[in-house]
Structures are given as C-alpha cells and as structure tokens.
Amino acid sequence: MNTKTVQTSDALDGGSLAIQSKNVRFCWPGQASELTFPDIHLPRAQHLFLHGPSGTGKSTLLGLLAGLQAPASGRIDLLGRNLGDMRAGQRDRFRADHIGVIFQQFNLVPYLSALDNAILPCRLSPLRQTRAGQAPENTARELLKQLAVPEEHWHRNVTKLSIGQQQRVAAARALMGNPEIILADEPTSALDTNNRDRFLDLLLTLAARHNSSVVFVSHDQALAGHFHNQMTLEADS
C-alpha cells in the first residue's frame, strides 16, 4: 500500500519544525502489505489536516508520530529530537511532556471524573503541571468551560457523559499543560455539523494561543479549510 501527499509545507530547518519525518514505512505483524508514508515538514505552531479513506493508515501514522509504535524504517523527529534514538520508556516520557493526544475512542479513565481526566497530564508530567500554572485544577476548569462541558458535569464519572461531552473532555486533557504538539484522531466524528465546526474552531484557537502544532486526522474533507497544511493518504489501486 502506498500513500501520497497532496499538499505539504516547504521543508524548513529542523529547529523550526514541530514534526519532520522521512521515508517512514510500517507493517503490522501478520500482514503482507506495507504502509509507506509521505514525508512531513510541519513548522511549529502550524496545523496539518490528514485526510484519506479507511485503510490508508491515518491512525497508524498518528500512532507513529505519538511514539506508540515504531516504524519499520525511516525517521521521525519531533521538536528536533529523533524518536528512533529513544527507548520505549523515553518515548513515553517525551509523549507525556510534549504531546497531547485525542484518541478516536477517547481513552478516558472510566473511573475518574471529567475534571480528574482533564487534570491527568499534570499528574503524569511535572513539566505539564508547571506549564498549567500554580493551580492546575483552575486551568482544567477553564478548559472544560471553554469547551462547553457544563459545570454540573465536571465531577461526574465520564461514563455518565454524552459522547460529545466525552470528546470535549478528551480535548481538554490533550490541551492541558500546553503541549507543543497535539495529535487528534477523528475527534469530531460523533458531532453534528454545528457542534463539529464550533469544536474545531475552539480547538485550533486554543492551540494557537499556546503555539501548539496540531495534526488532525479526519475522513471529512470539508474540514480541510481550517488548516495551514493538508496531506492526503491514498491507497494504490
């Protein structure tokens, strides 16, 4: 399987890039077909819209950028650091410190409240806690408020919230502590058009406020106009 880039930023020097990848390939165990990904040169504080039909490896590429999987070949640099030079534990620490992830299935901690889920990055990363300020709970409350999670739901178990509310809690968690990179996997898939556009505008506004770079995966081409850069993954026929 091959993937092609339709539009990307011009390459810049590594120090000014949030994400730089080159010749990245990946193959899931037991599968014969290999995914090959286009090179990425994403400047800091800019955003990338990653589009393509099912099966072209959008979520896989996001997992590679997050350091959740390692490529079979090629190189991925985040914030000037080569993920390939890191051991698994070092990648986990780097992700906790520098990357906010909005998973397609949210991956919220089911026994925690909405507020506690939003604060979680500060529990896992002293750096994110420092960036969140002296009162991380107040920062989390402000994020939940800006993302339109009703205050009466903040102390509810997240499993009691609607799907749309869970998505917004996941976004608050990703934004907590001002990570330099935000990776979002289909975060608007369960929202209607009005809520989708409102959510996306707010996510990008908050990211811009903190100079965070966003990689946003979606099958919905109508969202592409919100982004500085676009990349389409296509399967070979």
N, C-alpha and C positions, 0 to 999 in steps of 0.2 A: 504494500500500500504506500502511496506517495502522498505528500502534502505540498501545497503550493501557496506562496504568498501573493496576494493580490495588491496589497499596498502596505508599505512599512516606512518607518523613518529612515533618513540617511544615517549611516554609521557615524558615530562620534567617538571620541577617545573614551576609554574605559572608566575614567574618573568621573565623567559626566553622565554615565549611564546607570540606570537602576537595574536593568536586565540586559545581558548580552549572551546570546547563545550561538553556537557554530557547529554545524554538521551533526546535530543531535539525532540519534536513532534509538528506537526502543522496540523490544519484542516481549510480549507476555509469555510466561512459561507455558509450553504445550501448544503454542500457536506458531504456524509456519510463516504467516505474513508479518513483515516488519514495518513499523511506522517510521517514516523519515520526516523530520520537521524542518520548516524554513528557518533561516537564521533570524534572530530577534535583536534589534538595537533600539531599546526603549530608553529615552532620556529620563532623568529624574524629574518627578513632578508631572510627567505626561502620562496619558492613558492609552491603552491598547484594547480594541474590540476584536475578539477572537471568535470567528463565525465558521460554521460548516455543518453539513448533515451528520446524522448519527453515524458512528463507526469510523470517523476520520481522526479520532484521537484528541479531541479538545480537552476532555477531562484528564486524559493521560498526560498531556503536555502541562496542564496546570499542576498535576502531582509531581512532575519532574522539576518544575520551577520551585515548588514548595520544598523539595528535597525529600519527599515521601517515597519516591522511587529514584533509582539511579539509572542513567541512560546506559545502553549497551555500548555506545560510542559517542564521541562528541564532547563538547564542553559547555557548561553553563556557569556564567559569572553573575552574581548578584551583589550590587553595591561595591563592585570591584574585587570581590572575593570568589574564588573558584570553588564551587560546591564539590567538585571531584577531589579536592585536596582535604576534605573534611571526613572524619569518621562519622558513623551514624549518630552518635551522641552529640557530636559537634554540630551536625546539621539540625538536630532537634533544638539545640540551644540557640543557634542562629535564627531558626524559624520563630522561636518564642520571643526573641528580642526584636526582630526586624520585619516580620511578615504577619499580616492579618489575613486569615483565610475564611471565606464564606463558602462552606461546603454545600453541594447540591442537596444533600439530606440534612443540612444544618449542623449535625453532630453536637447539638447542645447536650449538656449534662442533665439527664432527665430528673434527677432527684434534687436539683438546685432551682432556686427561684430565677425569674428573669433578671433581677438585679445582680444576683450572685454569678450568673452566667456571664453577664456583661463585664463584671469585675475580674473574672478568672485570669485574663492575661497578666494582670498585675500580681496575682498570686504566683504565677509561674515565672515571671521575669522581673527582677529588680529594676532593669532598665526601663521597661514599660511602666512600672509603678512610679519611677522618678518622673518620667515624662507626663504622667497623668496628673501630677501635682500633689500637694500635701494631703489632699482629701480625695482619693480615687473614687470613693462612693459618690461624692458630689459630681465628679466628672461622668461617672456611669449614669447617674440620674439625668444629667443634662443631655447625654447622647440618647437615652431612651425617650426623653421628652421631644428632642428634635426629630427622632424617627417615628414619632406619633404612636408610641406604646403607652396606653393610658396608665396614669399613675396608680390607679387601683389594681393594676395587674403586676406591678413591679415585684411584689412579694409572693406572687402566685407561682406554684410549680409550673415550669414551662410546658409540661404536657397538657396543662389546662388551657393553654392559649390557642388561638386560631393559627392556621398555617401561615397566614400573612404576618401575624404578630411574631411568630417564631422566626420568620425570615428577618424581621427588623431587629429582633434581639441578637440574632447571629451577626447582623451588620454592626450593631453596637459593639459586640465583642471584638470583631475584626478591627474596628477603628480605635478601640481603647488603647491608650498609651502611644498614640501617634506613630504607628509602624511606617517605615519608609515605603513598603510595598504591600498592596492589598490584592489578593487573588480571589476572584469571585466566580463561582461555578453555577451558572443558571440561577442567579439569586432572585429573579423576577418571574420565574416560571409559574408560580401559583397565584400571581396577582392579575387583576383586571387591568385594562389599558390605563385608566386614570391613576390607579394606585401604582402601577408599574412606572409610569413616567415621573410621578412625584417621588417615588423611592429612588429612582436612578438620579434624578436631579439633586436630591439631597445627598446621596452617597458621594457623587462627584464634587459637590460643593464642599462637603466636609473634608474630602481627600485633598482638594485644592487648598483649603485653609491650612493644612498641615504639610503641604508639599509632598504628599504621598503619591506614588505611582500606582495605577490600577490596571490590572489585566482582567478583563470582563468577558467571560465565556457565555455565549448565547446562540441559539438557533434562530433568533428573531432579528432579521436583517434591518427591521425598522428602527432599531436602537443605535445603529452604526453612526448616525449623525451627531451623537453626543460626544464622540471620541476624537482625540487628536490623530490617532493611527488606527488602521484596520488591517486585519490579516484573515484570510480565508483558507481553511484546510479543505482539500478536495481529494477524494479517492480516485485512483486510477480506474479507468473502465476496463 
